[in-house]
Amino acid sequence: MTMRLDRLLSELGVATRSELRGIIRSGRVSVDGAAVTAPEKRVDPETQRVCLDGEELRYRQYRYFLMDKPAGVLSVTEDRKQQTVLDLLPPALRRLGLFPVGRLDKDTSGLLLLTNDGDFAHRVISPRSGVEKRYRAEVEGIPDEEDVRAFRAGIVLGDGTRCLPAQLEITGGSVCFVTVMEGKYHQVKRMLAARGKPVRALRRLSVGALTIPESLAAGEVSELGEADLCKVLREYLIGK
Ligand code: URA
């Protein structure tokens, strides 16, 4: 399948489409070893070798990013009034068709995956995959051993919905850690509220064995490689 050179470089997140025209015209891009200065030149990313400043660019249909989502931002792809996680992305990444893997509430911060791979997203979200999501919660009151047992047995929410067994780690104070394998609407808040411990602040710390790199600032993204994806879904393979 061929595509325009400027579109390919834009999808690779090299720069925005308008910046790319300048980059290509200046002769910094080569295809199969020959400099190409026409942005509209058609190339086949599967079979041709495209280089920028002599470095090969590998085309990947599917991309995966980890964001440290700040509180106050919506985890949807667009909203007419409020800022979304896609608004926080650098312009070159906004055109990749990324969407959040599941939702974090507006006031929840922490690890949010973004991808354009629907199959991956589906598997991470599905309780059947058993991917654990771990949260740090600050609550009103002090969670105790009785709460731990209730989480282990499966909390029944205010509307009668029964949750899968989950893990509650207590600290002796108002901070606790919750690990769940499913993602019902406002799940962690509703589970703690069902125990009379309403949540004041919530942050997602990990998805599977994937955690937020210390070097990542709030609102920034870091691209994930195959090893990172295997931390989320052990059997996951890129290039399916
Ligand atoms: N559970 C919640 O209640 N809120 C979130 O954002 C995530 C899990």
Boltz pocket constraint, residues with backbone or C-beta under 6 A from the ligand:
constraints:
  - pocket:
      binder: B
      contacts: [[A, 103], [A, 104], [A, 105], [A, 106], [A, 108], [A, 184], [A, 185], [A, 186], [A, 187], [A, 188], [A, 189], [A, 190], [A, 202]]
      max_distance: 6.0
